[in-house]
Amino acid sequence: MPSTPDNLSRLLAPTYLDDIDEVSMEDLRRMRTECQEAESELSFLRRLVQGRLDLVHAFIERPAGSPAPDLSSVVDNLAGIIAGPRGTRGPGRNPVLHTPDTEDMAGLTVELDAILGADDIARLGDLDEGELGDLADRLRVLENRVSADRLGMFGRIDTLQAELVERYKSGRATADGLLS
């Protein structure tokens, strides 16, 4: 199911997990899967935001008085810019082995593109320090919100997984149910 802001709101609503002890095993697994897919999309979106923030910082953190780097030098150094300083990112969770379909994520990337679209990256060198700082602040706010949504999604995934495990432990569900 493609993620949209409305779908994320539904998954993150305080009532989403109400009465999970009454939900069928099939629905419980479906809920877990849709939360995992939404988390994967949020994770990918967060990486997109971080990449653009790293690019903005490449222009902000240049030596005082030096001209803005030209686009070709930014492209030449792109891997190092996006990698950022070593040791700044935590281990996170197990990596997802697929990349979400970016067409399905169009609803989630609208805000990112409104802040700094792919076509706008080429014009970063034309911005003054204040404009770059404002851009970095807006990207940071978006990154924080996406990170908070991911954290909420992890909580839902953990709760749903715990309910599945508890049902097997208590005998309310059996492995035989998986085979039929």
SERO-4910 file (N, C-alpha, C, O; in steps of 0.05 Angstrom, whole numbers):
BEGIN
 pado doro    nc1    nc2    nc3   cac1   cac2   cac3    cc1    cc2    cc3    oc1    oc2    oc3
  Met    A     17    -23      0      0      0      0     18     25      0     35     28     18
  Pro    A     14     43    -20     31     67    -20     26     84      4      3     87     14
  Ser    A     47     96     14     44    113     37     37    141     28     47    152      9
  Thr    A     19    152     43     10    180     39     10    192     66      9    178     86
  Pro    A      9    219     68      7    231     94    -18    221    109    -17    217    133
  Asp    A    -41    216     95    -65    206    108    -61    178    118    -71    172    140
  Asn    A    -48    161    103    -43    134    112    -25    134    136    -29    119    155
  Leu    A     -4    150    136     14    152    160     -2    162    184      2    152    206
  Ser    A    -19    181    180    -35    191    203    -53    169    214    -56    167    238
  Arg    A    -64    152    197    -80    130    206    -63    110    222    -71    101    243
  Leu    A    -39    104    211    -22     84    225    -11     95    251     -6     80    270
  Leu    A     -7    121    253      4    133    277    -17    143    296    -10    153    318
  Ala    A    -42    140    289    -64    149    307    -63    134    333    -57    110    333
  Pro    A    -69    147    355    -69    133    381    -88    109    382    -84     90    398
  Thr    A   -108    109    365   -128     87    365   -120     64    347   -134     43    347
  Tyr    A    -99     66    332    -92     45    313    -89     17    326    -97     -3    315
  Leu    A    -78     17    350    -73     -9    363    -94    -17    383    -91    -36    398
  Asp    A   -116     -1    384   -138     -8    402   -148    -36    396   -151    -43    373
  Asp    A   -153    -51    417   -165    -77    415   -149    -97    398   -161   -114    385
  Ile    A   -122    -94    398   -107   -113    382   -110   -142    392   -105   -161    377
  Asp    A   -117   -145    418   -120   -172    428   -145   -185    416   -149   -209    420
  Glu    A   -163   -170    403   -187   -180    391   -184   -184    361   -201   -197    348
  Val    A   -162   -174    349   -158   -175    320   -149   -204    312   -135   -217    327
  Ser    A   -158   -212    289   -151   -239    279   -121   -240    273   -108   -219    270
  Met    A   -110   -264    272    -81   -267    266    -75   -255    239    -55   -243    235
  Glu    A    -93   -260    220    -89   -250    192    -88   -219    192    -70   -207    180
  Asp    A   -106   -207    207   -106   -178    208    -82   -167    224    -71   -146    217
  Leu    A    -74   -182    244    -50   -174    260    -25   -174    242     -9   -156    243
  Arg    A    -22   -195    226      1   -196    208     -1   -175    186     20   -163    179
  Arg    A    -25   -169    176    -28   -148    156    -21   -121    168     -8   -105    155
  Met    A    -29   -116    193    -23    -91    206      7    -88    210     19    -67    205
  Arg    A     20   -110    218     49   -109    222     63   -103    195     81    -87    194
  Thr    A     54   -116    174     66   -112    148     63    -84    138     81    -72    128
  Glu    A     39    -72    141     35    -45    132     51    -25    148     61     -5    138
  Cys    A     55    -31    174     73    -14    190    102    -17    182    117      3    180
  Gln    A    111    -41    176    138    -45    166    143    -31    140    164    -19    136
  Glu    A    123    -33    122    126    -19     96    127     11     99    143     25     86
  Ala    A    111     22    117    111     51    122    137     59    135    148     80    128
  Glu    A    148     43    153    173     49    166    195     49    145    213     66    145
  Ser    A    195     30    126    215     29    105    214     54     88    235     65     81
  Glu    A    190     63     81    187     87     65    196    112     81    209    129     70
  Leu    A    190    113    107    199    135    123    230    135    125    243    156    125
  Ser    A    241    111    128    270    109    129    283    120    104    303    134    105
  Phe    A    272    112     81    283    121     55    280    152     53    298    165     44
  Leu    A    256    162     61    252    191     60    272    205     78    283    226     71
  Arg    A    277    194    101    296    206    120    324    207    107    338    227    110
  Arg    A    332    186     93    358    186     79    359    208     58    379    220     53
  Leu    A    336    212     43    335    233     23    339    260     36    353    277     26
  Val    A    325    264     58    327    290     72    356    294     82    367    316     78
  Gln    A    367    274     94    395    276    104    414    282     81    433    297     85
  Gly    A    411    269     58    428    274     36    427    303     27    448    315     21
  Arg    A    403    314     25    400    342     17    411    361     38    423    381     32
  Leu    A    408    353     63    419    370     85    449    369     84    462    390     88
  Asp    A    461    346     78    490    344     75    500    362     52    521    375     55
  Leu    A    485    363     30    493    380      8    492    410     16    510    425      9
  Val    A    471    418     30    469    446     39    492    452     57    504    474     55
  His    A    499    434     75    522    438     93    548    440     78    567    454     88
  Ala    A    550    427     56    575    429     40    579    458     31    602    467     28
  Phe    A    557    472     26    559    500     18    562    519     43    576    539     41
  Ile    A    550    512     65    551    528     89    579    527    102    589    547    111
  Glu    A    590    503    102    615    498    117    640    502    101    661    492    109
  Arg    A    639    516     80    663    521     64    680    542     79    669    557     96
  Pro    A    706    543     75    723    562     89    713    591     84    704    598     63
  Ala    A    715    607    106    705    635    105    718    650     82    743    648     78
  Gly    A    702    664     67    712    681     45    717    666     19    721    678     -1
  Ser    A    715    639     20    719    625     -5    693    625    -21    671    625     -9
  Pro    A    695    624    -47    671    623    -63    656    597    -60    668    577    -52
  Ala    A    631    598    -66    615    573    -65    627    553    -85    636    561   -106
  Pro    A    627    528    -77    637    508    -96    620    506   -121    595    511   -119
  Asp    A    632    500   -143    616    497   -167    603    469   -167    612    451   -153
  Leu    A    582    466   -183    567    442   -183    584    417   -190    580    396   -178
  Ser    A    603    420   -208    619    397   -216    637    388   -193    641    364   -190
  Ser    A    647    406   -176    663    397   -154    646    384   -132    655    365   -119
  Val    A    621    394   -129    603    381   -111    596    353   -120    597    334   -104
  Val    A    591    350   -146    585    323   -157    610    305   -153    607    281   -146
  Asp    A    634    315   -158    658    299   -155    662    289   -126    672    267   -122
  Asn    A    653    305   -107    656    299    -79    630    288    -66    629    287    -41
  Leu    A    611    282    -82    584    275    -72    585    252    -51    572    253    -31
  Ala    A    599    231    -57    600    208    -39    610    216    -11    599    208      9
  Gly    A    632    232    -10    642    241     15    624    261     29    621    260     54
  Ile    A    610    278     14    591    297     26    568    283     39    561    288     62
  Ile    A    557    264     24    533    250     35    540    231     57    524    227     76
  Ala    A    564    220     57    573    202     78    576    217    104    571    206    126
  Gly    A    583    243    103    586    259    127    608    250    144    623    231    137
  Pro    A    611    262    167    632    254    186    627    225    196    605    218    201
  Arg    A    648    210    198    646    183    208    637    182    237    644    200    253
  Gly    A    622    162    244    614    157    271    591    175    281    585    175    305
  Thr    A    578    189    263    556    207    273    529    193    272    510    203    285
  Arg    A    527    171    258    501    158    257    502    131    273    522    117    272
  Gly    A    480    126    287    478    102    303    473     78    285    468     80    261
  Pro    A    473     54    297    469     30    282    441     26    272    437     13    252
  Gly    A    421     38    285    393     36    276    384      7    278    394     -8    294
  Arg    A    364      0    262    353    -27    261    365    -42    238    381    -31    222
  Asn    A    357    -67    235    367    -83    212    359    -68    187    337    -58    184
  Pro    A    377    -68    167    370    -54    142    349    -68    127    347    -93    127
  Val    A    332    -53    114    311    -64     97    325    -72     70    341    -57     60
  Leu    A    318    -95     60    331   -105     37    319    -95     10    328   -104    -11
  His    A    300    -77     12    289    -66    -13    287    -36    -10    285    -25     12
  Thr    A    286    -23    -33    282      5    -34    253     10    -41    243     -1    -60
  Pro    A    239     27    -26    211     33    -32    208     45    -60    227     58    -70
  Asp    A    186     40    -72    180     51    -98    176     81    -95    157     90    -81
  Thr    A    193     97   -106    192    126   -102    166    138   -114    157    159   -105
  Glu    A    155    125   -134    129    135   -144    107    132   -123     90    149   -120
  Asp    A    108    110   -108     89    106    -87     92    126    -64     74    131    -49
  Met    A    116    137    -62    123    155    -40    118    184    -48    124    202    -32
  Ala    A    107    189    -71    104    217    -80     90    235    -60     98    258    -56
  Gly    A     70    224    -46     57    240    -26     74    248     -3     71    269     10
  Leu    A     94    231      3    112    236     25    135    255     18    146    269     35
  Thr    A    142    256     -8    165    272    -16    157    301    -24    174    317    -30
  Val    A    131    306    -25    122    333    -33    135    355    -16    145    375    -26
  Glu    A    134    351     10    146    372     28    176    375     24    186    397     24
  Leu    A    190    353     21    219    354     16    224    369     -9    242    386    -10
  Asp    A    210    362    -30    214    376    -56    207    406    -55    218    422    -69
  Ala    A    188    413    -38    180    441    -34    203    456    -20    207    480    -25
  Ile    A    217    443     -2    239    455     12    264    457     -6    275    479    -10
  Leu    A    271    435    -18    295    434    -36    291    411    -56    298    388    -51
  Gly    A    279    418    -78    275    399    -99    301    391   -113    321    405   -111
  Ala    A    301    369   -126    325    359   -140    335    380   -160    359    384   -162
  Asp    A    317    394   -173    326    415   -192    338    439   -178    354    454   -190
  Asp    A    331    444   -153    341    467   -138    370    463   -128    383    483   -122
  Ile    A    379    438   -127    405    433   -116    427    447   -133    447    456   -122
  Ala    A    422    449   -159    442    462   -176    445    491   -170    465    504   -178
  Arg    A    425    503   -157    426    532   -150    436    538   -122    434    561   -113
  Leu    A    445    518   -107    454    523    -80    477    543    -79    478    559    -60
  Gly    A    494    543    -99    517    562    -99    508    591   -103    524    609    -97
  Asp    A    484    596   -111    473    623   -115    461    634    -89    455    658    -88
  Leu    A    458    618    -69    446    627    -44    466    639    -25    489    630    -24
  Asp    A    458    659     -9    475    670     11    474    653     36    457    635     38
  Glu    A    491    660     56    492    644     80    466    643     95    458    622    106
  Gly    A    451    665     96    425    665    109    405    647     96    391    632    110
  Glu    A    404    647     69    386    630     55    394    601     59    377    583     62
  Leu    A    420    595     58    429    568     63    422    558     91    413    536     95
  Gly    A    426    576    111    419    569    138    390    564    142    382    545    156
  Asp    A    373    580    129    344    576    130    337    549    118    320    535    128
  Leu    A    349    543     95    344    518     82    352    494    100    337    475    102
  Ala    A    375    496    112    385    475    131    365    472    154    359    450    162
  Asp    A    356    494    165    337    493    187    311    479    179    300    462    194
  Arg    A    301    486    156    276    473    146    279    443    141    262    427    147
  Leu    A    302    436    130    308    408    126    311    393    153    302    370    155
  Arg    A    324    406    172    327    394    199    300    389    212    296    368    225
  Val    A    282    408    210    255    405    221    241    381    208    228    365    222
  Leu    A    243    379    182    231    356    168    243    330    176    229    311    181
  Glu    A    270    330    178    284    305    187    275    297    215    270    273    220
  Asn    A    272    316    233    263    310    260    235    298    260    229    279    275
  Arg    A    217    309    244    190    299    243    189    271    231    175    254    241
  Val    A    204    267    209    205    240    197    217    220    217    207    197    219
  Ser    A    237    228    232    249    210    252    229    204    274    228    181    283
  Ala    A    214    223    283    194    218    303    172    199    293    163    181    307
  Asp    A    164    203    268    144    184    256    156    156    254    141    137    260
  Arg    A    181    154    247    194    127    246    194    114    273    188     91    276
  Leu    A    201    130    294    201    120    321    173    110    329    171     88    341
  Gly    A    153    125    322    126    116    327    119     90    313    105     73    324
  Met    A    129     88    288    123     64    273    138     40    285    127     18    286
  Phe    A    162     44    295    177     23    309    161     13    333    159    -11    338
  Gly    A    149     31    347    133     24    371    109      7    363    103    -13    377
  Arg    A     97     14    341     74     -2    332     83    -30    323     70    -50    329
  Ile    A    105    -31    308    115    -57    299    122    -74    322    115    -98    323
  Asp    A    135    -63    342    143    -78    366    118    -89    381    118   -111    390
  Thr    A     98    -72    384     73    -80    397     59   -102    382     50   -121    394
  Leu    A     57    -99    356     44   -120    340     60   -146    341     48   -168    343
  Gln    A     86   -144    340    103   -169    341    100   -182    368     98   -206    370
  Ala    A     99   -166    390     96   -177    417     69   -191    419     67   -212    432
  Glu    A     49   -180    407     22   -193    408     23   -219    393     11   -239    402
  Leu    A     36   -220    370     38   -246    355     53   -266    372     44   -289    374
  Val    A     75   -259    384     91   -277    400     75   -287    424     75   -311    430
  Glu    A     61   -269    437     45   -276    460     23   -296    453     17   -315    468
  Arg    A     11   -293    430    -10   -312    421      2   -340    417    -11   -359    424
  Tyr    A     26   -341    406     38   -368    403     46   -379    430     42   -403    434
  Lys    A     57   -363    447     65   -373    474     42   -383    490     43   -403    504
  Ser    A     20   -368    488     -4   -375    505    -21   -397    493    -39   -407    506
  Gly    A    -15   -404    467    -31   -425    454    -55   -414    440    -70   -430    428
  Arg    A    -60   -388    440    -83   -376    426    -78   -378    396    -97   -376    380
  Ala    A    -53   -383    388    -47   -387    359    -27   -410    358    -11   -414    377
  Thr    A    -27   -425    336     -9   -447    333      5   -445    306     -5   -431    287
  Ala    A     27   -458    304     42   -458    278     25   -473    257     29   -467    233
  Asp    A      7   -490    265    -10   -504    246    -26   -484    230    -33   -489    207
  Gly    A    -34   -462    242    -49   -442    229    -35   -429    206    -47   -419    187
  Leu    A     -8   -429    207      8   -418    185      8   -437    161     11   -427    138
  Leu    A      4   -463    166      7   -482    144    -20   -487    130    -20   -498    108
  Ser    A    -42   -478    141    -68   -483    128    -77   -460    111    -98   -461     99
***
